[in-house]
Amino acid sequence: MKMDWQYRKMIAIVVWMMALMLFVGNAAAETPDVTREPLDFSDAENWVYFGAEDGETAVDVFFIAPSAFGGKEGSYLMDLSNPKGRNNFIGTINMEKGIYDQDTRFYAPFYRQVGYNVYALPEEESELLKASAYTDVKDAFTWYMDHLNAGRPFILAGFSEGAEMAIRLMKDCFGEESLQKQLIACYAIGWRLTEEETKEWPQLKPAQGDTDTGVIILFTAEAEDVTESAFIPAGVKSLSINPLNWKTDTETAGKELNLGACFTDYEGAVTDEVPALTGAYLDAERGTLKVTDIDPEVYNATLPILGPGVYHLYDYQFFYRNLQKNVQDRIQAFLHSAE
């Protein structure tokens, strides 16, 4: 029996509100001083998921978690010793994990991510804090490559803050040809990629279709009347792809191409699935994914950084089954090309 629209909205928004806001009151006080001891990624306690001993699995996934930490005045970086914070962190990964973990070894590190409040700080301050969070991500990825990967092909993936961190990692590390040859794809959902960035960092290659490899897949979803957001400011164009037809032009993909919107909980369970929920097209000026066929009042999350019609919380959920299928399609394309 299908849940009604309002109940479905409540489930999705409550889960993400927990992810982004519940931790605010539980954060240990921090200052903008970002000097911290490095995390020891040889310790399994610093990983949410640490792969699996499955010799038959040919592909790895390295996943970077989205924001699980609200933050407050004077507290900008997540305290990993806080149990509630760790639980939120794990839950946000579980909500997307089912897209990537079919026949793969799944790795996801803890990292001392920035609070949601950092995105409202002046750029110089926010960049200092983001760079500190990125240090943990890079350390985890370096340890993974040195000790766990063993030359295997892999997918790099993230959402929201995790997607931003994935792009930073691509800029910083993937100029190395050896890494480029191992990369199946980078799924940086809920962030942006500009033409200027691709010129400065040639390894940043936006996806052009459904099975090209070594590329970046990204989009941010919004209502048709939205002209700016925290993720795609006014005047910025992102090099996105439509997850319904896997095209980069402005052609509208009808909702019949949507294999299933899935609304997930903190355990990763699909609490509701709706095939053909929504169509979508890419905006010619912004490069954002304009979502059709739904009522913005039903899917409207009232978070400080999200204005009306910004569907960021649903970037994965609206297109869950299409993304799940595409991960497998790109894996098969990569493995076939390597034969």
Secondary structure, DSSP 4 states (H G I P E B T S, - for coil): -PPPHHHHHHHHHHHHHHHHHGGGGGPPP--S----PPP-TTSGGGEEEE----TT--EEEEEE-------BTTB-B--TT-HHHHHHHHHHHHHHHHHH-TTEEEEEE---PBPGGGGGS-HHHHHHHHHHHHHHHHHHHHHHIIIIITT--EEEEEETHHHHHHHHHHHHHTTSHHHHHHEEEEEEETS---HHHHHH-TT--B--SSS--SEEE---EE-TT----SSS-TT-------TTT--SSSPPBPGGG---EEEE-TT--EEEEETT---EEE-TTT--EEE-SS-TTTS----TT--TTB-GGGTTGGGHHHHHHHHHHHHHHHHHHT-
